[in-house]
Amino acid sequence: MTQALSVLAVLLVAVTMGLALAHALEFPGKLRLDEQTYRAVQAIYYPGFTIGGLIGELGALLLLPVLLFLLPIGGDRFWWTAAALACLAAGHAVYWLVTHPVNAVWLQDTDISGPGAAFFSIYAGREADWQHLRNLWEYSHIARAVLGMVALTAMVIAQTA
């Protein structure tokens, strides 16, 4: 059972890393966009990335502590899995402290209803220079991509430990 959960954990961590990496790889091209085009492009991706984030990131953040509970404490697999969880938690913190507040600003003029409205309303009403917001958002995804790569590497090493 631990082996199956470990494989699922690697997959979920890979999804988490892949989503952040996709955003990071868009950065050079998005730097060439004017404000109106940038804001239009930003809104296009929210549905797919939100679904992927819920499945991948939330799934990994829930599964890795379960896996740690099942692994022998102190072994190499335990510590590599713990390192992966720490990286995912740090990436999640970057999302809530940097990425999500910017998302709320981008979406403040967008008609969103239901749970999405509550999700993005937390930081609504903040204003800042759009290029500053863009840089915060883009660099937060680069940071999340790096943390995701380290987490994925740790999970792969855990499988061979």
C-alpha positions in Angstrom: 0.0 0.0 0.0 2.8 2.4 0.8 4.3 1.8 -2.6 1.0 2.7 -4.4 0.6 5.8 -2.3 4.2 6.8 -3.0 3.6 6.5 -6.8 0.4 8.5 -6.5 2.3 11.1 -4.4 5.0 11.4 -7.1 2.3 11.9 -9.7 0.5 14.6 -7.7 3.8 16.4 -7.0 4.6 16.3 -10.7 1.2 17.9 -11.5 1.9 20.6 -9.0 5.4 21.3 -10.3 4.2 21.1 -13.9 1.5 23.8 -13.5 4.0 26.2 -11.9 6.6 25.4 -14.5 4.1 26.1 -17.3 3.5 29.6 -15.8 7.2 30.2 -15.4 7.9 29.2 -19.0 5.3 31.8 -20.2 7.1 34.6 -18.5 9.5 35.7 -21.3 6.7 36.0 -23.8 4.3 37.7 -21.4 6.9 40.4 -20.7 6.2 41.7 -24.2 2.5 42.2 -23.6 0.8 45.5 -22.9 -1.4 45.9 -19.9 -4.7 45.2 -21.7 -3.4 42.1 -23.5 -1.7 40.8 -20.3 -4.9 41.1 -18.3 -6.9 39.4 -21.0 -4.4 36.5 -21.2 -4.4 36.1 -17.4 -8.1 35.5 -17.2 -8.0 32.8 -19.9 -6.1 30.3 -17.8 -7.7 30.5 -14.4 -10.3 27.6 -14.8 -7.8 24.9 -16.0 -5.0 25.9 -13.6 -7.5 26.1 -10.7 -8.7 22.5 -11.4 -5.2 21.3 -11.8 -4.1 23.0 -8.6 -6.9 21.6 -6.6 -6.2 18.1 -7.7 -2.4 18.2 -7.8 -1.4 20.6 -5.1 -4.2 19.9 -2.6 -4.0 16.2 -3.3 -0.2 16.2 -2.6 -0.5 18.3 0.5 -3.1 15.8 1.9 -1.3 12.6 0.7 2.3 13.3 1.8 1.5 13.6 5.6 -0.4 10.3 5.3 2.6 8.8 3.6 4.9 10.1 6.3 2.7 8.5 8.9 3.0 5.2 7.2 6.8 5.3 6.6 9.3 4.3 9.3 10.5 7.5 11.0 14.1 8.3 10.4 14.6 6.3 7.2 15.8 7.9 4.0 12.4 7.5 2.4 10.8 9.3 5.4 13.3 12.3 5.2 13.1 12.7 1.4 9.3 12.6 1.6 9.4 15.2 4.5 11.7 17.4 2.3 9.2 17.2 -0.5 6.3 18.1 1.8 8.3 21.1 3.1 8.9 22.3 -0.4 5.2 21.9 -1.3 4.2 23.7 1.9 6.6 26.6 1.1 5.2 26.7 -2.5 1.7 26.8 -1.1 2.7 29.7 1.2 4.1 31.6 -1.8 0.7 31.1 -3.5 -1.3 32.5 -0.6 1.0 35.3 0.3 2.0 36.5 -3.2 0.1 34.9 -6.0 -3.4 34.8 -4.7 -3.5 38.5 -3.6 -2.5 39.5 -7.2 -5.1 37.1 -8.6 -7.7 38.9 -6.6 -6.6 42.3 -8.0 -6.6 41.0 -11.6 -10.1 39.6 -11.1 -11.8 42.4 -9.2 -13.6 43.6 -12.3 -14.5 40.1 -13.5 -18.0 38.8 -12.8 -17.4 35.6 -10.7 -20.1 33.9 -8.7 -20.3 31.0 -6.2 -17.3 29.7 -4.4 -14.9 31.4 -6.8 -16.2 34.8 -5.7 -15.5 34.1 -2.1 -12.1 32.6 -3.0 -10.9 35.7 -4.8 -12.6 38.3 -2.7 -10.2 38.0 0.2 -7.8 40.5 -1.2 -10.2 42.5 -3.4 -9.9 46.3 -3.7 -6.1 46.5 -3.6 -4.5 48.6 -6.4 -0.9 48.7 -7.6 1.0 49.4 -10.7 0.1 46.6 -13.2 3.8 45.9 -14.0 4.6 45.5 -10.3 1.6 43.1 -10.0 2.7 41.2 -13.1 6.2 40.8 -11.8 5.0 39.6 -8.4 2.7 37.1 -10.0 5.2 35.8 -12.5 8.2 35.6 -10.1 6.0 33.9 -7.6 5.4 31.2 -10.2 9.1 30.9 -10.9 9.6 30.4 -7.1 6.8 27.8 -7.0 8.3 26.0 -10.0 11.7 25.8 -8.3 10.1 24.5 -5.1 8.0 22.1 -7.1 11.1 20.7 -8.9 12.9 20.2 -5.6 9.8 18.5 -4.2 9.6 16.2 -7.2 13.3 15.4 -7.1 12.9 14.6 -3.4 10.0 12.3 -4.1 11.8 10.5 -6.9 14.9 10.0 -4.6 12.5 8.7 -1.9 11.3 6.0 -4.2 14.9 4.7 -4.7 16.0 5.0 -1.0 
